Amino acid sequence: MTTINPASRLYKIEPRKSEDELLELEKRYCSYGDTVHYLEPPKFFERAEGGYLYDRAETPYLDLQMWYSAASFGYGNPRLNAALKNQLDRLPQLASQYLHAEKVELAAAIGRLNESKFGATGRVHFNVGGSQAIEDSLKLVRSETGKTLVFAFMGGYHGRTLGASAITSSYRYRRRFGHFSDRAHFVPYPYCFRCPYEKRRDSCGLYCVDQFAKNFDTEYNSFWDAKAGEAEFGAFYVESVQGTGGYVVPPAGYFEKLKQVLDERRILMVDDEIQMGFYRAGKFWAIENFGVTPDIIVFGKALTNGLNPLSGIWAREGLISPEKFPPGSTHSTFSSNTLGTAVALELVRMVAEIDYERITREKGAYFLERIRDLQRRYPRIIGDTDGLGMALRMEICGPDGRAPDRELCDAIFAEGMKGDINVGGRRMGLVLDVGGYYKNVFTLAPAFDISREEIDLACEMFEILFKRCAPGRI
Ligand SMILES: Cc1ncc(COP(=O)(O)O)c(C=O)c1O
């Protein structure tokens, strides 16, 4: 006879709640510590398909940020969903202390890919989220170099665990949490539209790298002990195209020159590809655009197209050989989970068959042309546009084309979320993400299979939103 748990009446099935009722519950029972309340009131969505999110009224919202680039290959991608479902039926769970084929094949695929791209052998270590993989990379750096200090970029974002917060530029993420003795030394990123040295890109001669290099000239500049021949810093954490920092693309030659300095001082380069990896910036790894070979690559997000979480690090053999990083060096219960590795393996196979380099370059170039046209027509709203592959930026500025206009950016963002734009004979919404040093940049990361017509539609919606939010600046 089945016994009924008396506690079960607490969970009795109730009729479907309205969004207002759910918001009341959310207010009472959900922590506000995540990013949901960046928008008030927060937004519910009901389903997702391709490059669209849908609310309860079935209003389509064209998504131009695809979950910070985690779902680049489209919501509900049939091939990747099928891989997940197959795995769910065959080997849905397995403690990560045992092996399963997909984990090994995925690590081999990434290892071989990097051998072909960089001519370097290495190994892969999996984890579950981007920040956790950053933590693993910090352990690798510490075990190899014996140093706890690293460089990272101003404007950089590496996650919100304690270790990742310590190397993320924004103090806002650390302020409440005490002293960070291993806080990174933050170096200006080559954000040429707002050059930290007030130089011009066409004539600066990469002055910013020279300024960084100068710090090693004498021990009294604080970085370098000439007698010991070593720096106080073990690694430099880079996003080759800054993500949360506002999809900022560096000038040609920057990373080659920086890597030379790092090599001379025996400082490792850790390349955070969590947001830009998997073709977002037009190549499998964004760093491939810049002709340097990193020592460690950290990845996550689009690896599983936003399905079962999986992240990882790849490191040169010399850093991660079994002698250097022995069993138990790092571990998490859900790392290398069977569902995530199955999807990721299918994704790696898919990108080997479909020419995403061409797709992201061509569509990205078309989108960039269209937003540059908007910039020409709305110079009192858009101060800068740029992009690499399908990572595009639109910087919202005051009428002078320079002063960051966060207020207007927020207003456009919120207006897009209302889902009441009449366009192409339909009522639609526009999903945007705001980033940048002054929170005035739309970081555009559309689905890779967005069509030209949808790019045109997106630009039409931008125009409608500009007219609604800044009628005096048209
Ligand atoms: C470049 C970069 N690094 C690290 C992270 C942190 O990843 P996660 O949010 O999965 O912990 C992010 C997330 O946005 C990111 O964009």
Ligand as a Chemical Component Dictionary entry (heavy atoms), coordinates in Angstrom:
data_LIG
# 
_chem_comp.id                   LIG 
_chem_comp.type                 NON-POLYMER 
_chem_comp.pdbx_formal_charge   0 
_chem_comp.three_letter_code    LIG 
# 
loop_
_chem_comp_atom.comp_id 
_chem_comp_atom.atom_id 
_chem_comp_atom.alt_atom_id 
_chem_comp_atom.type_symbol 
_chem_comp_atom.charge 
_chem_comp_atom.model_Cartn_x 
_chem_comp_atom.model_Cartn_y 
_chem_comp_atom.model_Cartn_z 
_chem_comp_atom.pdbx_ordinal 
LIG C1 C1 C 0 34.273 36.408 -20.430 1  
LIG C2 C2 C 0 33.532 35.720 -19.326 2  
LIG N1 N1 N 0 34.216 35.039 -18.401 3  
LIG C3 C3 C 0 33.593 34.405 -17.388 4  
LIG C4 C4 C 0 32.226 34.459 -17.257 5  
LIG C5 C5 C 0 31.560 33.750 -16.109 6  
LIG O1 O1 O 0 30.876 32.631 -16.572 7  
LIG P1 P1 P 0 29.652 32.045 -15.725 8  
LIG O2 O2 O 0 28.604 33.111 -15.675 9  
LIG O3 O3 O 0 29.220 30.815 -16.492 10 
LIG O4 O4 O 0 30.184 31.708 -14.374 11 
LIG C6 C6 C 0 31.481 35.174 -18.185 12 
LIG C7 C7 C 0 30.013 35.276 -18.065 13 
LIG O5 O5 O 0 29.367 36.161 -18.565 14 
LIG C8 C8 C 0 32.140 35.827 -19.248 15 
LIG O6 O6 O 0 31.481 36.537 -20.160 16 
# 
loop_
_chem_comp_bond.comp_id 
_chem_comp_bond.atom_id_1 
_chem_comp_bond.atom_id_2 
_chem_comp_bond.value_order 
_chem_comp_bond.pdbx_ordinal 
LIG C1 C2 SING 1  
LIG C2 N1 SING 2  
LIG C2 C8 DOUB 3  
LIG N1 C3 DOUB 4  
LIG C3 C4 SING 5  
LIG C4 C5 SING 6  
LIG C4 C6 DOUB 7  
LIG C5 O1 SING 8  
LIG O1 P1 SING 9  
LIG P1 O2 DOUB 10 
LIG P1 O3 SING 11 
LIG P1 O4 SING 12 
LIG C6 C7 SING 13 
LIG C6 C8 SING 14 
LIG C7 O5 DOUB 15 
LIG C8 O6 SING 16 
# 
